[in-house]
Amino acid sequence: MIIFMRLEPISLYDYEARAKPMLSHNNWEFIEGGAMDEITTARNRSAFEAITLRPRFMRNITERKIATTVLGQDISFPVMISPTDGHGMAHPDAECATARGAGMSNTLMMCSTSSHCSLEEIAEAATGPLWMQLSHRGYDHTENLVRRAEAAGYKAIVLTVDAPIPTPKERDIRNRFVRPGELGNFREYQRRLAEAGESVPTTYGHVLLPPPLTWRELDWLRGLTGLPLVLKGIRTAEDARLAVEHGVNAILVSTHGGRRMDTTMSSIEVLPEVVAATGGKVEVYVDSGVRRGSDVLKALALGATAVSVGRPLYWGLAVNGAEGVHHMLELLREEFSRAMAYCGQNSVDELEDRLLNIPREWGPFRSGNDMAQQLPF
């Protein structure tokens, strides 16, 4: 008798294929969906694929340093977990499982304001460093979250700036999607609403309509906490320069995976102008569309300090909980190390120039550290 054994996933796309039948239709659509026609969601991948590597050989690449630091925090390789909504849609242990998986890979997790688990529960489960993602919904809510994050040991605040108004995805509207589970960070608020006989929101974006978020609010937040401040969603040189002027510590270039606004450029396309605009004064990270270890090398060659992943964490969670998140990250680690070897690179701290071929139609740009160039051939 022949027994066929199913191999464990060998790529992030394997995890995606296995996760889909394990999730409900509406939860899968929520996770995979993008804004409107999902052009930016698709562009996040196609732009990475349009960049090609320039391999270098005849070098000793036996020892390769891929560990790095983000805001002084050691991580084992330059891949982090992006802040994403409601991990309980993929696994009952939700963000606590994700935190354990990230810790197994010795890397950092950014925790969403709209998590199923509370920020304190996530901190208790975590064995690696945590940053707290913040969605501004008024001074009282924001200050409460920041104080709690400080008390729980979070190492930075990640302020999302690219969601000035609610943006329901068309897939969710068609599916009449209602986010399952509670808002872990707002249980007490929800309890008070219920006791008062008021409607209890299930999505943080509907707890309050977004108040104005301007550079004035950023200055207020800067004075509220001594934790490092990361701005998530910056996508232009103009805003990057303003961010530096207002004293931020880092920028996360992100399109929200194409979930907030459609028909914009991809994150990887705008990364070079953001890096150049900061003049090396702050660290720059990038997310949206990272699926291969070679994507990580491309982002670093364009000036990023590290990347982060969003949708793939749901896939890992759905397939095997914390172990699935860990294995998903380890696949990226192996692919990234392999890409480093084929490009003749021994250290993420000393990447050479001219590692990439940039599509001619992108125009003659270069990153702040001169690693990305329009090549003459």
Solvent accessible surface area in square Angstrom, and as a share of the most:
residue,aa,sasa,rsa
1,M,215,0.96
2,I,138,0.70
3,I,126,0.64
4,F,180,0.75
5,M,169,0.76
6,R,184,0.67
7,L,135,0.67
8,E,112,0.50
9,P,7,0.05
10,I,122,0.62
11,S,9,0.06
12,L,0,0.00
13,Y,81,0.31
14,D,46,0.24
15,Y,6,0.02
16,E,44,0.20
17,A,71,0.55
18,R,45,0.16
19,A,0,0.00
20,K,113,0.48
21,P,109,0.68
22,M,112,0.50
23,L,22,0.11
24,S,63,0.41
25,H,121,0.54
26,N,51,0.26
27,N,23,0.12
28,W,23,0.08
29,E,32,0.14
30,F,20,0.08
31,I,1,0.00
32,E,25,0.11
33,G,0,0.00
34,G,1,0.01
35,A,2,0.01
36,M,123,0.55
37,D,110,0.57
38,E,38,0.17
39,I,83,0.42
40,T,0,0.00
41,T,28,0.16
42,A,65,0.51
43,R,93,0.34
44,N,3,0.01
45,R,45,0.16
46,S,58,0.37
47,A,5,0.04
48,F,1,0.00
49,E,103,0.46
50,A,45,0.35
51,I,1,0.01
52,T,69,0.40
53,L,46,0.23
54,R,54,0.20
55,P,71,0.45
56,R,111,0.41
57,F,122,0.51
58,M,195,0.87
59,R,83,0.30
60,N,118,0.60
61,I,48,0.24
62,T,105,0.61
63,E,140,0.63
64,R,80,0.29
65,K,93,0.39
66,I,23,0.12
67,A,44,0.34
68,T,18,0.10
69,T,59,0.34
70,V,0,0.00
71,L,49,0.24
72,G,67,0.64
73,Q,52,0.23
74,D,102,0.53
75,I,6,0.03
76,S,27,0.17
77,F,0,0.00
78,P,0,0.00
79,V,0,0.00
80,M,0,0.00
81,I,0,0.00
82,S,5,0.03
83,P,14,0.09
84,T,27,0.15
85,D,30,0.15
86,G,0,0.00
87,H,2,0.01
88,G,29,0.28
89,M,9,0.04
90,A,13,0.10
91,H,43,0.19
92,P,124,0.78
93,D,64,0.33
94,A,3,0.02
95,E,1,0.00
96,C,21,0.13
97,A,1,0.00
98,T,0,0.00
99,A,2,0.01
100,R,84,0.31
101,G,0,0.00
102,A,2,0.02
103,G,8,0.07
104,M,80,0.36
105,S,1,0.01
106,N,95,0.49
107,T,0,0.00
108,L,0,0.00
109,M,1,0.01
110,M,1,0.01
111,C,1,0.01
112,S,8,0.05
113,T,1,0.01
114,S,17,0.11
115,S,0,0.00
116,H,21,0.09
117,C,18,0.11
118,S,9,0.06
119,L,1,0.00
120,E,72,0.32
121,E,65,0.29
122,I,0,0.00
123,A,25,0.20
124,E,156,0.70
125,A,23,0.18
126,A,21,0.16
127,T,112,0.65
128,G,20,0.20
129,P,22,0.14
130,L,13,0.06
131,W,2,0.01
132,M,1,0.00
133,Q,13,0.06
134,L,1,0.00
135,S,20,0.13
136,H,11,0.05
137,R,19,0.07
138,G,18,0.17
139,Y,94,0.36
140,D,122,0.63
141,H,32,0.14
142,T,2,0.01
143,E,63,0.28
144,N,78,0.40
145,L,1,0.00
146,V,0,0.00
147,R,109,0.40
148,R,55,0.20
149,A,0,0.00
150,E,60,0.27
151,A,93,0.72
152,A,30,0.23
153,G,41,0.40
154,Y,3,0.01
155,K,104,0.44
156,A,0,0.00
157,I,0,0.00
158,V,0,0.00
159,L,4,0.02
160,T,10,0.06
161,V,45,0.26
162,D,21,0.11
163,A,18,0.14
164,P,101,0.63
165,I,118,0.60
166,P,50,0.31
167,T,44,0.26
168,P,89,0.56
169,K,13,0.06
170,E,61,0.27
171,R,62,0.22
172,D,17,0.09
173,I,105,0.53
174,R,176,0.64
175,N,33,0.17
176,R,210,0.77
177,F,36,0.15
178,V,108,0.62
179,R,6,0.02
180,P,55,0.35
181,G,52,0.50
182,E,81,0.36
183,L,1,0.00
184,G,3,0.03
185,N,7,0.04
186,F,10,0.04
187,R,87,0.32
188,E,88,0.40
189,Y,41,0.15
190,Q,19,0.08
191,R,109,0.40
192,R,124,0.45
193,L,26,0.13
194,A,60,0.46
195,E,121,0.54
196,A,69,0.53
197,G,69,0.66
198,E,98,0.44
199,S,102,0.66
200,V,59,0.34
201,P,22,0.14
202,T,52,0.30
203,T,40,0.23
204,Y,6,0.02
205,G,19,0.18
206,H,122,0.54
207,V,13,0.07
208,L,71,0.35
209,L,143,0.71
210,P,27,0.17
211,P,40,0.25
212,P,103,0.65
213,L,60,0.30
214,T,71,0.41
215,W,73,0.26
216,R,188,0.69
217,E,19,0.08
218,L,4,0.02
219,D,69,0.36
220,W,76,0.27
221,L,3,0.02
222,R,63,0.23
223,G,71,0.69
224,L,22,0.11
225,T,11,0.06
226,G,78,0.75
227,L,32,0.16
228,P,38,0.24
229,L,1,0.00
230,V,0,0.00
231,L,2,0.01
232,K,7,0.03
233,G,5,0.05
234,I,7,0.04
235,R,39,0.14
236,T,56,0.32
237,A,16,0.13
238,E,105,0.47
239,D,55,0.28
240,A,0,0.00
241,R,114,0.42
242,L,63,0.31
243,A,0,0.00
244,V,30,0.17
245,E,130,0.59
246,H,49,0.22
247,G,36,0.35
248,V,7,0.04
249,N,57,0.29
250,A,0,0.00
251,I,0,0.00
252,L,0,0.00
253,V,0,0.00
254,S,0,0.00
255,T,1,0.00
256,H,41,0.18
257,G,10,0.09
258,G,0,0.00
259,R,47,0.17
260,R,71,0.26
261,M,120,0.54
262,D,7,0.04
263,T,100,0.58
264,T,27,0.15
265,M,92,0.41
266,S,0,0.00
267,S,0,0.00
268,I,1,0.00
269,E,16,0.07
270,V,9,0.05
271,L,0,0.00
272,P,1,0.01
273,E,75,0.34
274,V,0,0.00
275,V,12,0.07
276,A,50,0.39
277,A,19,0.15
278,T,3,0.02
279,G,57,0.55
280,G,69,0.66
281,K,154,0.65
282,V,22,0.13
283,E,46,0.21
284,V,5,0.03
285,Y,1,0.00
286,V,0,0.00
287,D,8,0.04
288,S,11,0.07
289,G,6,0.06
290,V,2,0.01
291,R,21,0.08
292,R,90,0.33
293,G,0,0.00
294,S,33,0.21
295,D,2,0.01
296,V,0,0.00
297,L,0,0.00
298,K,17,0.07
299,A,0,0.00
300,L,9,0.05
301,A,0,0.00
302,L,0,0.00
303,G,15,0.14
304,A,8,0.06
305,T,37,0.22
306,A,0,0.00
307,V,0,0.00
308,S,0,0.00
309,V,3,0.01
310,G,15,0.15
311,R,25,0.09
312,P,0,0.00
313,L,0,0.00
314,Y,9,0.03
315,W,2,0.01
316,G,0,0.00
317,L,0,0.00
318,A,10,0.08
319,V,36,0.20
320,N,86,0.44
321,G,3,0.03
322,A,14,0.11
323,E,88,0.40
324,G,0,0.00
325,V,0,0.00
326,H,43,0.19
327,H,40,0.18
328,M,0,0.00
329,L,0,0.00
330,E,47,0.21
331,L,24,0.12
332,L,0,0.00
333,R,49,0.18
334,E,93,0.42
335,E,20,0.09
336,F,0,0.00
337,S,17,0.11
338,R,119,0.43
339,A,11,0.08
340,M,0,0.00
341,A,17,0.13
342,Y,134,0.51
343,C,1,0.01
344,G,5,0.05
345,Q,4,0.02
346,N,67,0.34
347,S,14,0.09
348,V,18,0.10
349,D,93,0.48
350,E,136,0.61
351,L,12,0.06
352,E,68,0.30
353,D,68,0.35
354,R,89,0.33
355,L,2,0.01
356,L,1,0.01
357,N,46,0.23
358,I,10,0.05
359,P,20,0.12
360,R,148,0.54
361,E,144,0.65
362,W,51,0.18
363,G,20,0.19
364,P,126,0.79
365,F,49,0.21
366,R,132,0.48
367,S,4,0.03
368,G,47,0.45
369,N,68,0.35
370,D,53,0.27
371,M,28,0.12
372,A,0,0.00
373,Q,29,0.13
374,Q,53,0.24
375,L,6,0.03
376,P,104,0.65
377,F,133,0.55
